[in-house]
Amino acid sequence: MTDRAWLCDTRLVNDVSEQDVAHALEILGLTLPVTSDALDRAKRVQLYNWNPTRYANLTNNPAQYMTAYKKAEEMTKLVEASHALLVAVLVPDDVPNP
């Protein structure tokens, strides 16, 4: 398993280590404590930065373009997985008080 594949594994929330959470926070550029608003904003910013279509027309070298495009696709998946992990672990469910 590669160092980035750990986040894409399907696991129960109880099986998530502190190292997994720290890596997800690092990917999104966050530090604890995290609010749901900050988490959503960090996800949007990272998805904008790593949007694969942003790499169109940056170079005339097709091999270089495809390398950058594939890296952006990989990072987009990693950002989505990091966000999902942190939402599941750190953000409490909104439960209305009776």
Contacts in CASP RR format, 6 or more apart in sequence:
PFRMAT RR
TARGET T0000
AUTHOR 0000-0000-0000
METHOD contacts of the structure
MODEL  1
MTDRAWLCDTRLVNDVSEQDVAHALEILGLTLPVTSDALDRAKRVQLYNW
NPTRYANLTNNPAQYMTAYKKAEEMTKLVEASHALLVAVLVPDDVPNP
1 9 0 8 1.000
4 74 0 8 1.000
4 78 0 8 1.000
6 20 0 8 1.000
6 23 0 8 1.000
7 20 0 8 1.000
7 23 0 8 1.000
7 24 0 8 1.000
7 78 0 8 1.000
7 81 0 8 1.000
7 82 0 8 1.000
7 85 0 8 1.000
8 77 0 8 1.000
8 81 0 8 1.000
13 88 0 8 1.000
13 89 0 8 1.000
16 85 0 8 1.000
16 88 0 8 1.000
16 89 0 8 1.000
20 85 0 8 1.000
21 85 0 8 1.000
21 86 0 8 1.000
21 89 0 8 1.000
21 90 0 8 1.000
23 82 0 8 1.000
24 81 0 8 1.000
24 82 0 8 1.000
24 83 0 8 1.000
24 85 0 8 1.000
24 86 0 8 1.000
25 31 0 8 1.000
25 32 0 8 1.000
25 34 0 8 1.000
25 82 0 8 1.000
25 86 0 8 1.000
27 46 0 8 1.000
27 78 0 8 1.000
27 79 0 8 1.000
27 82 0 8 1.000
28 39 0 8 1.000
28 42 0 8 1.000
28 43 0 8 1.000
28 46 0 8 1.000
28 79 0 8 1.000
28 82 0 8 1.000
28 83 0 8 1.000
28 86 0 8 1.000
29 42 0 8 1.000
29 46 0 8 1.000
30 38 0 8 1.000
30 39 0 8 1.000
30 42 0 8 1.000
30 86 0 8 1.000
32 90 0 8 1.000
34 86 0 8 1.000
34 90 0 8 1.000
34 91 0 8 1.000
35 91 0 8 1.000
36 87 0 8 1.000
36 91 0 8 1.000
39 83 0 8 1.000
39 86 0 8 1.000
39 87 0 8 1.000
39 90 0 8 1.000
39 91 0 8 1.000
40 83 0 8 1.000
42 83 0 8 1.000
43 79 0 8 1.000
43 80 0 8 1.000
43 83 0 8 1.000
46 75 0 8 1.000
46 79 0 8 1.000
47 76 0 8 1.000
47 79 0 8 1.000
47 80 0 8 1.000
50 72 0 8 1.000
50 75 0 8 1.000
50 76 0 8 1.000
50 79 0 8 1.000
51 72 0 8 1.000
51 76 0 8 1.000
52 69 0 8 1.000
52 72 0 8 1.000
52 73 0 8 1.000
52 76 0 8 1.000
54 72 0 8 1.000
55 65 0 8 1.000
55 68 0 8 1.000
55 69 0 8 1.000
55 72 0 8 1.000
56 65 0 8 1.000
58 65 0 8 1.000
58 68 0 8 1.000
59 65 0 8 1.000
59 68 0 8 1.000
END
